[in-house]
């Protein structure tokens, strides 16, 4: 029976120094926060698109951004550039705003 990745990783972590464990935990927290932020951005983009009664292909046509990229962003797995976000926001009658963290 083979071990799962988690089992192998947990076994390896036992040998880590406190510093290594601290760095790992900080990196994990940062990565998790980024995934949450990407998912929230994707949800907001999809909601704005739907409020304008646009399909992904229609938004693609207006912006010149590939439909597949719009889909990745909306699903929270894309990594859009500022220029891409600005083009999408402009086409949706929106603007990019920095807001205080929750």
Secondary structure, 3 states (H helix, E strand, C coil): CCCCHHHHHHHHHCCCCHHHHHHHHHHHHHHHHHHHHHHHHHHHHHHHHHHCCCCHHHHHHHHCCCHHHHHHHHCCCCCCCHHHHHHHHHHCCCCCCCCCCC
